[in-house]
Amino acid sequence: MFNVRGLRKNKKGQTAIEYIIVAGGLFTAFLSFYVLYSNLVPKQFEQGAQLILKEYKTED
């Protein structure tokens, strides 16, 4: 009915493919977060610096 040897080989191959897909998905997610935050954080620092300088200048 079932070929046990063939089933084991297919299961190993399926597991390997699942690991590759999950690793690719995680890599894509981390890369997306990196791109998002590498653009977002410097802009926020710039805005914060401008706000601090503006407040500092008005106190004089």
N, C-alpha and C positions, 0 to 999 in steps of 0.2 A: 504494500500500500504506500508507505512513505519511505523515501530513501533517507535514512538517518544520516549518513555521511554527507550527502548533498545538503541536507537541512542545516547541519553544523557549519558547513562552509558558507552557505548563504547568510546564516546568522552572524558569523564573524565579519563577513563583508558588509552586512547591513549595519553592524555596530560601528565599524570603521567609517562608513559613510556618514552615519549620524554624528560621530565625533567631529568629523571634518566640517559638516554643516554647522554644528553648534559653535565650533571654534571660529569659523568664518563669520557667523552672526555676532559673536561676542567681539571679535576684532572690529567689525563694522560699527557696532554700538560704541565701543571705546573710542574709535577714530572720530565718530560723529560728535561725541561729547568733547573730545579734545579740540576739534575745529570750532565748535560752538563757544567753548569757554576761552579759547585762545583769542577769539575776536571780542567776546563780551567783557572779559575782565579788564583788559587795557582801557576800553572805553569807560568803564565804571571808575577806574583809577583817575582817568583824565577828568571826568566830571566831578569827582570828589576833590581833586586838587584845585580845580577852578572854584568850587564852592568855598573851600578853605581859604584860598587867596582872596576871594571876594569878601568874606567875613573879616579877614585880617585887615584888609585895606579900609573897611568902613569903621573899624574901631579906632583908627588913628585920628 
